[in-house]
Amino acid sequence: MDYLKAFIIGGIICVIGQILMDTTKLTPAHILVIFVTSGVILTAVGIYEPLIKYAEAGASVPLPGFGYALCKGAIEGVKKNGLIGAFTGGLEATAGGIAGAIIFGYIMSVVSNPKTKD
C-alpha cells in the first residue's frame, strides 16, 4: 500500500508539472522554481508535512520535497543557531542531495557523448 500511495502522490505532482509545461509558456526552469518555492510555502503553513507522512517518498522525492527539506532545515537551524541558522540550516539539510547531483552529473558528462538538439 505504501508503494501505491507514493506512486499516486508523486504522479499527481508530476502531472501538475506536465500540465504547466503543456498549457503555459513557462520554461522548465520557471516550473522548477515554482515547485521548490511551493514546497517551502506549503511546509511553512503546515500543509506539506502531513503529505510527507502519508506518501513518504512520493512527496519527498519530487521538487516540492526539496523545498520541504530546505524549509525544515532552516527551521531546525533557527532552533539550533538562532538567526544565522535560517541561512545555514537549509543548506546543511540538503547538502547531501546537492553533492550527489553534482557528482552524478559530472560522471554522466564524462561517460556520455553530447548531442545537439535539432
C-alpha positions, 0 to 999 in steps of 0.5 A: 500500500505504501508503494501505491500511495507514493506512486499516486502522490508523486504522479499527481505532482508530476502531472501538475508539472506536465500540465504547466509545461503543456498549457503555459509558456513557462520554461522548465526552469520557471516550473522548477522554481515554482515547485521548490518555492511551493514546497517551502510555502506549503511546509511553512503553513503546515500543509506539506508535512502531513503529505510527507507522512502519508506518501513518504517518498512520493512527496519527498522525492519530487521538487516540492520535497526539496523545498520541504527539506530546505524549509525544515532545515532552516527551521531546525537551524533557527532552533539550533543557531538562532538567526544565522541558522535560517541561512545555514540550516537549509543548506546543511539539510540538503547538502547531501542531495546537492553533492550527489547531483553534482557528482552524478552529473559530472560522471554522466558528462564524462561517460556520455557523448553530447548531442545537439538538439535539432 
